[in-house]
Amino acid sequence: MGGDRLLYKADAGSPAVSFLETKLILNSTISDSDIAKFACADLKDHFLATPMQDPEYMGVKYKYIPDDIKKRYKLADKVTPDGYLYIKIGIGMYGLKQASLLAFQHLVR
């Protein structure tokens, strides 16, 4: 996405668990191994599908889009005079500075 080129004025950091908290959880599970159970969840799909309140826009050079995609979606008439195709981003994706914060807020809600 080119997150290094995007402007996002707010703090885009999201809270994370500290190393100490992780050690405490794992040690408590190991220490009581007769009855303790431990489970975790992979939230990568949640991260990539988090809705955004304010969409971002990305410009892609038309020449880099594969021909079959150009034909399937009839993109030739949507190209700007400078050779770019602009894409509206409405859900979280890799490279967006605010993606982790949006995913965290969505998960908490």
SULTA-V994957 format. One record per residue. RES is the residue in one letter. OMEGA is omega in whole degrees, -180 to 180 (none if undefined). Layout:
BEGIN
res=RES omega=OMEGA
res=RES omega=OMEGA
END
This chain:
BEGIN
res=M omega=-178
res=G omega=-177
res=G omega=178
res=D omega=-179
res=R omega=-178
res=L omega=174
res=L omega=173
res=Y omega=-169
res=K omega=-179
res=A omega=176
res=D omega=-177
res=A omega=180
res=G omega=177
res=S omega=-179
res=P omega=177
res=A omega=179
res=V omega=179
res=S omega=178
res=F omega=180
res=L omega=179
res=E omega=178
res=T omega=178
res=K omega=-180
res=L omega=180
res=I omega=-180
res=L omega=179
res=N omega=179
res=S omega=178
res=T omega=-179
res=I omega=-177
res=S omega=-178
res=D omega=-171
res=S omega=-180
res=D omega=-177
res=I omega=-174
res=A omega=175
res=K omega=180
res=F omega=179
res=A omega=176
res=C omega=-179
res=A omega=177
res=D omega=-175
res=L omega=-177
res=K omega=179
res=D omega=176
res=H omega=179
res=F omega=-176
res=L omega=-177
res=A omega=-179
res=T omega=179
res=P omega=179
res=M omega=176
res=Q omega=-180
res=D omega=-178
res=P omega=174
res=E omega=178
res=Y omega=-177
res=M omega=176
res=G omega=179
res=V omega=176
res=K omega=-177
res=Y omega=-177
res=K omega=-180
res=Y omega=-180
res=I omega=-179
res=P omega=-177
res=D omega=-179
res=D omega=177
res=I omega=178
res=K omega=-178
res=K omega=-176
res=R omega=-176
res=Y omega=177
res=K omega=-174
res=L omega=-175
res=A omega=-178
res=D omega=-179
res=K omega=-178
res=V omega=178
res=T omega=-180
res=P omega=179
res=D omega=174
res=G omega=180
res=Y omega=172
res=L omega=-178
res=Y omega=-174
res=I omega=178
res=K omega=180
res=I omega=-177
res=G omega=178
res=I omega=-179
res=G omega=177
res=M omega=178
res=Y omega=178
res=G omega=176
res=L omega=-178
res=K omega=-175
res=Q omega=-174
res=A omega=-178
res=S omega=178
res=L omega=178
res=L omega=179
res=A omega=179
res=F omega=-179
res=Q omega=179
res=H omega=-180
res=L omega=179
res=V omega=178
res=R omega=none
END
